[in-house]
C-alpha cells in the first residue's frame, strides 16, 4: 500500500511539474509570438535549413498552442495516455537538440521561455533532463493520474485549450505583446540602460605565448610582453565582464553619421516609425501614419522612419505610400527588439520611451497631443488585461466541468432507489 501511495505521489508531482512548465512556456511564447517566429528562424538558420517556413505566423501559432494544450491536458488529466505520450515525444526530440546547443552554442539561448526567462543552453539541457524524467514517470503511470473530467469531455477541453492558445497568439501578434519582456519597454530610459558602472567587473583574459615550441597561458599582469623569447599566439576569454542591458543603439542618417546621441538627448518629443524591412511592412494604416506625420510637421517635432532596408527600397516605399518622412538606418535585430510591429510607432523624449504602438493601433493626433502634454510614460496596467484573459480561459473550463459533473451517470444503487 505504501509503495502504491508513493508511486501515486511521484506520478502526480511529475504531472504538475510538466503541466505547469508547458503552460508557462506556451503562455510566454504566445504573449510574444513574433519573438518565437524570430527564434525559430534562428534555429533553422543555425541548422542550415533556412527559416522561410517560420515566416508563416499560423504555423508558429499552432506550435505554441500545441505546447500550451499539452500542458493543460497533462495538468487536468485529459487524454492522460495521449498527452503524456505527446510530452514524452516532445522531450525525446528537444533534449538531444538542447545538448547540441549546449555543446556547440549555435544560438545564444534556446528561447524555450521566450524573453520572459532567459537561461543558458546548459541550464536548458539540465532542465530538459529533469522534464524528460518526469515525462517518463507520467507516461508509465498515466492511469494513476487523477482526471478532472470524464472521458466524454476530454476532446472538448483539449480543443478549447488549443483554440484559446491560437486566439491568444493572434491577439498579441495583431497588437503589441500584452507584457513587454524586452529592454525597450514603455518607461525605459535608453541612455541609462547603456551605462556601465565605474566599478563594473571587466572581461578577464588569459594570453597564450609560445617559447621553444611550448605554449603557456599568462594573466594580463604576468604576460611576458617585453621578452622577445616569448611569441604571442592568442588570447582567451575566461570570465565575462559586465554587460549593459542595451549594448548598442546606433541610428545612421543618409550621410552615414550616427545620430543616435542627438535623438536620445533631444528635449523635444521624437517620433520613430520603425520598420525592420520596408518591403515587408504593412500598408494597411498609411493614412493614420500620414496624419501623425502631418501633426509632427505642424508642431515642429522630429519624426523619422528607421529601417534596415537599403536606399532603393526606402525610395520605393516612400513613393508607393506617399509618406514624406526622413530615413534613418539601423540593424534589423535592434529594430525587431524595440517593437514587435512592422511598421510600429515609438514616441520618446530625452531617451525615455513614452509610448509604443502597433500599426493596428496608431493613435490619433489628439491622442498623441494628450500624451505629449502629460509628459510622462504611458504605463498601462496589465492587471485588468491579465484578469480578463485568465477568466476567458478558466470560466469555460469550469462550465465544461460543471456540465460534465451534471451529466455524470448515477450509481446503480441510486437509480434503483429512484425507481422504487
C-alpha positions in Angstrom: 0.0 0.0 0.0 2.8 2.4 0.8 4.5 1.6 -2.5 1.3 2.4 -4.4 0.9 5.6 -2.5 4.5 6.7 -3.2 4.1 5.9 -6.9 0.9 7.9 -7.0 2.5 10.9 -5.3 5.5 10.8 -7.6 3.3 10.5 -10.7 1.1 13.4 -9.6 4.1 15.6 -8.8 5.5 14.8 -12.3 2.2 15.7 -13.8 2.1 19.0 -12.0 5.7 19.8 -13.0 5.1 19.0 -16.6 1.8 20.8 -16.8 2.9 24.0 -15.2 6.1 24.1 -17.2 4.4 23.6 -20.5 1.6 26.0 -19.7 4.1 28.7 -18.7 6.3 28.1 -21.7 3.4 28.2 -24.1 1.9 31.3 -22.4 5.1 33.4 -22.6 5.6 32.4 -26.2 2.0 33.3 -27.0 2.5 36.7 -25.4 5.3 37.4 -27.9 4.6 35.2 -30.9 6.7 37.4 -33.2 9.7 36.7 -30.9 9.0 33.0 -31.2 9.0 33.3 -35.0 12.3 35.1 -34.9 13.8 32.5 -32.5 12.7 29.6 -34.6 14.2 31.3 -37.7 17.5 31.4 -35.8 17.2 27.7 -35.1 16.5 26.8 -38.7 19.3 29.1 -39.9 21.8 27.6 -37.3 21.0 24.1 -38.7 21.3 25.3 -42.3 17.6 24.7 -43.1 16.6 28.3 -43.8 13.7 29.8 -42.0 11.1 30.7 -44.7 8.7 28.2 -43.3 8.6 30.0 -39.9 7.5 33.3 -41.6 4.1 31.7 -41.7 2.6 33.0 -38.4 -0.2 30.5 -38.3 2.3 27.6 -38.2 4.0 29.2 -35.3 0.7 29.8 -33.6 -0.1 26.2 -34.0 3.2 25.1 -32.5 2.7 27.4 -29.5 -0.9 26.4 -29.0 0.0 22.7 -29.2 2.6 23.1 -26.4 0.0 25.0 -24.3 -2.6 22.4 -24.9 -0.2 19.6 -23.9 0.4 21.4 -20.6 -3.3 21.9 -19.9 -4.2 18.3 -20.8 -1.5 16.8 -18.6 -2.3 19.1 -15.7 -6.0 18.3 -15.8 -5.7 14.6 -16.6 -7.2 15.0 -20.1 -6.4 12.2 -22.5 -3.8 11.0 -20.0 -2.1 8.5 -22.2 -2.0 10.6 -25.3 -1.0 13.8 -23.6 1.8 12.2 -21.6 3.0 10.4 -24.7 3.0 13.8 -26.6 5.1 15.4 -23.9 7.4 12.4 -23.8 8.0 12.5 -27.6 8.4 16.3 -27.4 11.2 15.9 -24.8 12.7 13.0 -26.7 13.3 15.4 -29.6 14.2 18.6 -27.7 16.6 17.0 -25.2 19.2 15.9 -27.8 18.7 19.3 -29.6 19.4 21.2 -26.5 22.5 19.0 -25.8 23.8 20.0 -29.3 23.0 23.7 -28.5 24.9 23.4 -25.2 28.0 21.8 -26.8 28.3 23.9 -29.9 26.3 27.1 -29.0 24.9 27.9 -32.4 22.3 30.2 -30.8 22.9 32.1 -27.5 19.8 30.8 -25.7 17.1 28.2 -26.5 14.2 30.6 -26.3 12.1 28.0 -24.5 10.6 30.6 -22.2 10.8 33.5 -24.7 12.3 36.7 -23.4 10.5 36.2 -20.0 13.1 33.9 -18.6 16.4 33.6 -20.4 18.6 30.7 -19.4 21.9 29.3 -20.8 22.0 26.4 -23.1 23.5 24.2 -20.4 20.7 25.2 -18.0 18.2 24.4 -20.7 19.7 20.9 -21.2 19.7 20.3 -17.4 16.0 21.4 -17.3 15.1 19.1 -20.1 16.8 16.1 -18.4 14.5 16.7 -15.3 11.4 17.2 -17.5 12.3 14.0 -19.5 12.5 12.0 -16.3 9.1 13.4 -15.2 7.6 12.7 -18.7 8.8 9.0 -18.4 7.2 8.6 -15.0 4.0 10.4 -16.0 3.7 8.2 -19.2 4.4 4.9 -17.4 1.9 5.7 -14.6 -0.6 7.7 -16.6 -3.5 5.6 -15.4 -2.7 6.7 -11.8 -3.1 10.4 -12.7 -6.4 11.8 -11.4 -8.6 13.0 -14.2 -10.6 16.3 -13.7 -13.1 15.4 -16.4 -14.9 12.3 -17.6 -13.8 10.8 -21.0 -16.7 12.5 -22.9 -15.3 15.9 -22.1 -11.7 15.3 -22.9 -11.8 16.2 -26.5 -13.8 19.4 -25.8 -11.2 20.6 -23.2 -8.2 19.8 -25.5 -9.7 21.6 -28.5 -10.7 24.5 -26.3 -7.1 24.8 -24.9 -5.7 24.6 -28.5 -8.1 27.2 -29.8 -7.5 29.5 -26.9 -3.8 29.3 -27.5 -4.1 30.2 -31.2 -6.5 33.1 -30.4 -4.2 34.4 -27.7 -1.2 34.3 -30.1 -3.2 36.1 -32.7 -4.3 38.9 -30.3 -0.7 39.6 -29.3 0.5 39.3 -32.9 -2.1 41.8 -34.1 -1.2 44.3 -31.3 1.9 44.7 -29.2 2.6 42.0 -26.6 0.4 42.4 -23.5 3.6 42.2 -21.4 6.9 43.6 -22.8 9.8 41.4 -21.7 12.4 43.3 -23.7 14.6 46.2 -22.6 12.8 48.8 -24.7 9.5 48.8 -22.8 7.5 51.9 -22.1 9.2 53.9 -19.4 12.7 52.7 -20.2 15.5 55.2 -20.5 17.9 54.0 -23.2 21.0 56.0 -22.1 20.6 54.6 -18.6 20.3 51.1 -19.9 23.6 51.6 -21.8 25.6 52.8 -18.7 28.5 50.8 -17.4 29.2 51.4 -13.6 32.7 52.6 -12.8 33.2 49.5 -10.5 31.7 47.1 -13.0 33.7 43.9 -13.5 35.8 43.8 -16.7 36.4 41.0 -19.1 39.2 38.7 -17.9 41.5 37.1 -20.5 44.5 34.8 -20.4 47.2 35.3 -23.0 48.8 32.4 -24.8 52.6 32.7 -25.6 54.9 30.2 -27.1 58.6 29.6 -26.3 60.8 26.7 -27.6 57.7 25.1 -29.1 55.9 25.1 -25.7 52.7 27.2 -25.2 51.9 28.7 -21.8 49.0 30.8 -20.6 49.5 34.1 -18.7 47.3 36.6 -17.0 47.5 40.2 -18.2 49.8 41.3 -15.4 52.1 38.3 -15.9 52.3 38.4 -19.7 56.0 38.5 -21.0 55.3 41.3 -23.4 58.8 42.7 -23.2 60.6 39.3 -23.5 61.4 38.6 -27.2 61.9 34.9 -26.5 58.2 34.5 -26.0 55.9 34.7 -29.1 52.3 35.8 -28.7 49.9 33.2 -30.0 46.3 34.0 -28.9 44.0 35.3 -26.1 41.1 33.5 -24.4 38.2 35.0 -22.5 37.9 33.3 -19.1 35.4 35.5 -17.4 32.7 37.7 -18.9 32.6 41.2 -17.5 29.6 43.4 -17.0 27.2 43.6 -20.0 24.8 46.6 -20.0 21.2 45.9 -20.8 21.5 47.8 -24.1 24.9 47.3 -25.5 24.5 49.5 -28.6 21.9 51.9 -30.1 23.1 53.2 -33.4 21.0 55.2 -35.9 22.6 56.4 -39.1 21.4 59.2 -41.4 21.9 59.3 -45.2 25.4 60.7 -44.8 26.4 57.7 -42.7 26.6 59.7 -39.4 25.4 58.1 -36.2 22.7 60.5 -34.9 21.5 58.3 -32.0 23.1 60.6 -29.4 21.3 63.7 -30.8 17.9 61.8 -30.8 18.4 60.4 -27.3 19.3 63.8 -25.9 16.7 65.9 -27.8 14.5 67.9 -25.4 11.6 67.7 -27.9 9.5 64.5 -28.2 10.8 62.4 -31.1 8.7 60.0 -33.2 10.3 56.9 -34.7 8.3 55.0 -37.4 10.2 51.7 -37.1 10.2 49.1 -39.9 12.9 46.4 -39.9 12.2 45.7 -43.6 10.1 48.2 -45.6 9.5 45.7 -48.3 7.6 43.6 -45.8 5.8 46.4 -44.0 2.1 46.6 -43.7 0.4 49.4 -45.7 -3.0 49.0 -44.0 -2.7 52.1 -41.9 -0.7 54.5 -44.0 -3.5 57.2 -43.7 -3.2 57.1 -39.9 0.6 57.3 -40.1 0.3 60.2 -42.5 -1.9 62.1 -40.0 0.8 61.6 -37.3 3.4 62.8 -39.8 1.4 65.9 -40.5 0.9 66.6 -36.8 4.7 66.3 -36.2 5.5 68.7 -39.1 2.9 71.2 -37.9 4.2 71.1 -34.3 7.9 71.0 -35.4 8.5 67.6 -33.8 11.3 65.4 -35.2 10.0 62.3 -36.9 12.0 59.6 -38.7 11.4 56.3 -40.5 14.0 53.9 -39.1 14.7 50.8 -41.1 17.3 48.2 -42.1 16.2 48.4 -45.8 18.6 49.8 -48.4 18.3 53.2 -50.1 16.5 51.9 -53.2 13.8 50.2 -51.0 13.4 53.3 -49.0 12.7 55.4 -52.1 10.3 52.9 -53.5 8.4 52.7 -50.2 8.2 56.5 -49.9 6.9 56.8 -53.5 4.4 54.0 -53.0 3.0 55.2 -49.7 3.3 58.9 -50.3 4.9 59.3 -46.8 7.5 62.1 -46.7 9.4 61.1 -43.6 13.3 61.3 -43.4 15.0 57.9 -43.2 17.5 56.6 -40.7 19.1 53.1 -40.9 19.7 50.7 -38.1 20.4 47.0 -37.5 17.2 44.9 -38.1 17.8 42.9 -34.9 17.7 46.2 -32.9 14.5 47.3 -34.6 12.7 44.0 -34.1 13.7 44.1 -30.4 12.4 47.7 -29.9 8.9 46.9 -31.2 7.1 43.9 -32.5 5.4 45.5 -35.4 6.3 46.3 -39.0 5.8 49.2 -39.0 5.4 50.4 -35.5 5.5 53.8 -33.9 7.6 54.9 -30.9 7.4 58.1 -29.0 10.4 59.1 -26.9 11.8 62.1 -25.1 15.4 62.5 -24.0 15.9 58.8 -24.4 12.8 57.8 -22.4 10.2 55.7 -24.3 6.9 57.4 -23.6 4.7 55.0 -25.6 4.8 52.5 -28.4 2.0 51.4 -30.9 1.4 48.6 -33.3 0.5 49.7 -36.8 -3.1 48.5 -36.0 -3.3 50.9 -33.0 -1.7 54.1 -34.4 -3.0 57.0 -32.2 -5.0 60.0 -33.5 -3.2 63.4 -33.4 -5.4 64.4 -30.5 -4.4 61.2 -28.5 -0.8 61.9 -29.3 -1.2 65.5 -28.2 -2.6 64.5 -24.9 0.2 62.1 -24.3 2.9 64.7 -25.1 1.2 67.2 -22.8 1.2 64.7 -20.0 5.0 64.4 -20.5 5.3 61.0 -18.8 5.4 57.4 -19.9 2.0 55.9 -20.6 2.4 53.0 -18.3 -0.6 50.7 -18.8 -1.6 48.4 -16.1 -1.6 44.8 -17.3 -3.6 43.6 -14.3 -7.0 44.0 -15.8 -6.0 42.5 -19.1 -4.5 39.5 -17.3 -7.7 39.2 -15.2 -9.9 39.1 -18.4 -7.5 36.7 -20.1 -7.5 34.3 -17.2 -11.2 34.5 -16.8 -11.7 33.9 -20.5 -9.8 30.7 -20.2 -10.8 29.4 -16.7 -14.6 30.2 -16.8 -15.3 28.0 -19.9 -13.2 25.2 -18.3 -15.4 25.5 -15.1 -18.5 25.5 -17.3 -17.3 22.3 -19.0 -16.6 20.8 -15.6 -20.0 21.7 -14.2 -21.8 20.2 -17.2 -19.6 17.2 -17.1 -20.5 16.6 -13.4 -24.2 17.2 -14.0 -24.2 14.6 -16.8 -22.2 12.1 -14.9 -24.1 8.7 -14.8 -25.6 7.9 -11.4 -24.5 4.9 -9.5 -26.7 1.8 -9.9 -27.9 1.9 -6.3 -29.2 5.5 -6.7 -31.0 4.6 -9.9 -32.8 1.6 -8.2 -33.8 3.7 -5.2 -35.3 6.4 -7.5 -37.2 3.8 -9.4 -38.6 2.4 -6.2 
